Amino acid sequence: MTLRLILVVALHERFARVLHRDLDAVYNAIELPWSNGQAEGQINRLKTIKRAMYGRAGPELLRARMLPLAQKRHHTK
């Protein structure tokens, strides 16, 4: 076997082990109608903004950047 093939087999074996270990979570993600996607999206947005602002300003600027986004989402026609 070549080194590349050995690495591919090892990655597949590890993926299968992790998948088997989290089998309940995988089953729930497929079968249940609920999702934490909305929360994960908000967390990702916050982390992206924080990463972009690292070392630039304090919590006041972060709050100023977050609040306008939240207000745009909650308005109604």
N, C-alpha and C positions, 0 to 999 in steps of 0.2 A: 504494500500500500504506500502511496505517496504521502508526504507530510500534509498536503492540502486535504486529501481525503480523510486522513486521521483527524484533522481539525474540524472538518465538517461533521463527521460522525460524533465527535465529542460534543460539539455544540447542539446537535440534535438530541443526544442523550441527556444533556443538561436541561434543555428546553422541556423534554418529556418529564423529567423528574420534578421540575418546578411546577409544571402544569398539573401533574398528579398531586403534588402537595397542596395546591390551591384549587382542587377539583370542585369543592363546594362553592367557592366564589365564581368560578367559571360557569357552573351550572346556573347559579342565581342570576348572573349577568345575561345569560341566554333566555332563561325562562320567565323571569319576573319583569313586570312592566315598569319598575322604578329604576331611576338612574341618578347617579351623583354628578352627571356631566355638567349641569348648571353650576354647581358649587365649584367643581374643578376648574371650570372656565373663569370664574371670578378670581379664584386663587392664582391662576396662571396670569391673568391680567394684572393683578396687584404685584406679583413677583416681577413681571416684566417692567412695570413702572418703577419699582424700587431699584431694580438693577440698572435702569437707565439713569436714575437720579443719584446713584451711589456717590457720596462725597460732595454733592453739590449744595444741598440745603437740608434744613431740618424738617420736622414733622409738619410745620405749617405749609410748606410748599407741596409736600406730599398730599396733605388734606385738600389743598386748592386744586391739585390735579385730579384727585379722585372724585370730589363732589360734583363737578360739572358732568362727568360721565354718568353718575348715578341719577342726577336730576333729568337728564335727557331721556332716560329709560322709563321714568315714572310719569311723564306727562301724558295726558289723554286728549283726544280730539273732542 
